[in-house]
């Protein structure tokens, strides 16, 4: 944790075998220090641990590959999925009322106050806003955010709840996201707000 705070890395790789803490604790503490892409590289597959890791904010969970080249390739792929700038595309900001998401800087603001979002939270919000008015299915979210390695419906619902809390989107004030039962979620935006949509769709990247 001291190394993360000092070095401010572009990507975090966790080996989930710690002598003094659980994998869950390690991810939570790391996420308090940094929102950069995080990959958990386990020595053997553990489905329960994988789901928990993704729920807590890890961006990928894999078994340790046999070759170093494969690990590097997976890291590059993760960085490409997380940041559209790596595709040579500069996406314009997505705006709805007081909410602004800037893919180029990986920042989100609500009423000019910066939102403290994890990488996965940011990517889900960006995905929903880039499809403003259309349903983002669980399957699309699973493919675009978790690379097909997750229980999409459960994870998307949990991350929507996190986004609601950070946007103050609760109770009678709920307005940003519409649950399309059994299918996914639709970004509806703030009440009475105009949304400037990106001309690029994340699904096409």
Secondary structure, 3 states (H helix, E strand, C coil): CHHHHHHCCCEEEECCCCCCCCHHHHHHHHHHHCCCEEEEEECCCCHHHHHHHHHCCCCEEEECCCCHHHHHHHHHHHHHHHCHHHHCCCCCCEEECCEEEECCCCEEEECCEECCCCHHHHHHHHHHHHCCCCEEEHHHHHHHHCCCCCCHHHHHHHHHHHHHHHHCCCHHHCCCEEEECCCEEEECCCCCCCEECCCCCHHHC
